Amino acid sequence: MPPVLRTSALQSADLAGKPPNDAAASNETLATAPPSPPPSSPPTVSNRRSHGWCGTCFRAPGLRRRKKLKGEVDAGDDAQTLAEETVLRRDAERVKEGILHEDGQRGLLSALTKRRRKRPERIEQPRLLDSLGIARCSWMTALPGSVMLDELYIPGSHETLALHYPLLSSLCQTLPLASQLSFGIRFLDLRFNLTDKGELWAYHGLVPQRRRAEEVFEEIYEWLESAEGRGETVIISVKQENDTPPEVFASTLLSLIQSTAPLPSSPSNRTPASFWYTKNEWPRLGDVRGKAVLFCRFAWRGYGLHPVSWPNDQHVAWTTDIGGRESLVQDWYGVRTPLSLPLKASLCLSLFDAPSSSLLPSSPSSPSPTGPRFPHRISFLSCATFPTLYPSTAAKGWGLALRWPWSARRRGGAKLGWKGVNELVLDGLERLDEREEEKGRGRRREEGQGGMCVLIDFVEFPPDVREGGEERRGELVERVIECNFR
């Protein structure tokens, strides 16, 4: 017996004008044959829209779908008005933010990124030195003479005289010595070779820098006698670059210091000894105004501030005794690739926040009831490894600056490349100040607390660029100086 479909029971009931038999329909539903499609009905608007092209109107499916959606909305006019207002408001915001032009054409930025992430506006703070009326060229003059020199935050230049090629790896500065001093630098890193003629010449490794020690010292004396330098002091670090016996090198340097002749413009009571401070203890600022403080980085313990030890290229900060006080030193210079620059910057930043840093030794960072909370610190921001990373690309970074509206900052836009250590450290100092409730903790001068000497390659970088287009070089140097006046 052939199976009877459910549609046949419904049709028969309809033809008889009686309600369908539910039991019969139920039994017929359990039949083994699959249900057949419903009978064709006269074409309606909904049927035409549910299929592809319509033989009646030949309209595109997209147009029919839009009409269907519009018809399904109860309050069609109100919903359409609300949608149009939303689109107009969104376009107005995009025009304001630079994504969309006023004529409706999309800008270059929206072609590259579909969605623009809103960034909070940067509120520029006034420069502290300007607000206090302090000139960078003579910032030490504004400090009291009772301040200990090892309590100050002193910017310095690494390889101060490394101004000459022929190798990119031998170039660490672009400003001459006198300009660095006027720039606010108060720690000079001088490196000399003792020649066969018994003369000291400036070198960076094997590359001569074409200056004799006598000329360098005379230029420093002239600056200390000028109006800018009379109330200042300069720490002069001397390092031996060749393998001459340290005793011979030291005696040559000592005889050069002791033979210092007063300048024609010097007062009558100016003696060679009055140009130098050569004791192995940290002085007060008032005792060394107008003088050079000798800092020895060679095997000679007769005169000057002298570190007891100086390990080579350590990846962590280490402690030593300098001038009768424990000091914390960071001098990791063997950074091989740009990928390690953030780690180098983190190590430099750790010295600005010594008690809470996990990168530092435990002994100086733990508070003592008798000792200072912060030790005296020396941090070298310089690093390079030939031929994979040069001092310029390590300090200043490398790449193309993208000065788009969404990436604009005080020091320029985003960089297609990498940031240098100078800018990484500066950004880190800003983040530390924004995060901490107690501003400047570990980054301000306090009585009885150790200061810091920060040695920088290319001291004029990064520049400080303000909204009006004003640019002032050496923002990192100024940031270090500001730590003395917070």
NORKA-V182953 format. One line per field, one symbol per residue. psi: psi as a letter, one per 20 degrees, with the letter a starting at -180 (. if undefined). A space follows every 10 residues. Layout:
# NORKA-V182953
psi: ???
This chain:
# NORKA-V182953
psi: pqqpqhhhgg ghhghikqqq ohgghghhhj qhqqqqqqqq rqprghghhi acqpigilqq hgghghhghh hipgmggghg ggghhggghg hhhhhhijhp rhjiqqrhgh hhphppppqq ppopqqpghg hikpphilhh hiqqiipqhj iqooqrppmh jmiqaiqhij oiqiprghhg giijpjopnp pqqorhjkqp qpqndioqjk pqhghghhhg ghhhirhhih jrqppoppqp iakqphhggg hggghhgijp pqqhjqrhjp rhhiiqojql qprqhhijpj rpppoplrmp kgqrpophqn qplqirqrqr pokjppqppo loilphrhhi ghhghhhghh iilghjpiiq qhgiipqqhh rqhprqqppo iqqqopjhpq hghhgiaqap pomqhijprh jaaqpncqqr hghggghhhg hghhhqhnpj ojkqpqpiqq bqpopqqmii qqqoprhjip ppqlhgghhg hhhij.
